[in-house]
């Protein structure tokens, strides 16, 4: 049975976000990834499974080792979805900054 994972639920978890950050520079095995956390390796493996199921990570077999790396296409899809919201919040913060500056200049 194939479980359909939600990308945003996956990245809501701080450990999974940390895993994604670790993999921004290079591919790593589950063992190397797990060595960066104070949790049991099966826990990290479960996080890797979730990230792989929602296609944020890809697996690549090299000999006996399985390497995990970011799926750039899926990451780009997520970024494209978030971009309009980022622009909205940037505009709101810029307006707030203008109001604060205006308020301070009146003092």
DAZI-V829185 format. One record per backbone hydrogen bond with DSSP energy under -1.0 kcal/mol. CO is the residue of the C=O (numbers start at 1). NH is the residue of the N-H. Records with the same first field share a line. If there is no record, write none. Layout:
BEGIN
CO = NH / NH
END
This chain:
BEGIN
6 = 10
7 = 11
13 = 17
14 = 18
15 = 19
16 = 20
17 = 21
18 = 22
19 = 23
21 = 24
28 = 68
29 = 33
30 = 34
31 = 35
33 = 36
34 = 37
40 = 44
41 = 45
42 = 46
43 = 47
44 = 48
45 = 49
46 = 50
47 = 51
48 = 52
49 = 53
50 = 54
51 = 56 / 57
52 = 55
56 = 71
58 = 69
60 = 67
62 = 65
65 = 62
67 = 60
68 = 28
69 = 58
70 = 72
71 = 75
72 = 76
73 = 77
74 = 78
75 = 79
76 = 80
77 = 81
78 = 82
79 = 83
82 = 86
83 = 87
84 = 88
85 = 89
86 = 90
87 = 91
88 = 92
89 = 93
90 = 94
91 = 95
92 = 96
93 = 97
94 = 98
95 = 99
96 = 100
97 = 101
98 = 102
99 = 103
100 = 104
101 = 105
102 = 106
END
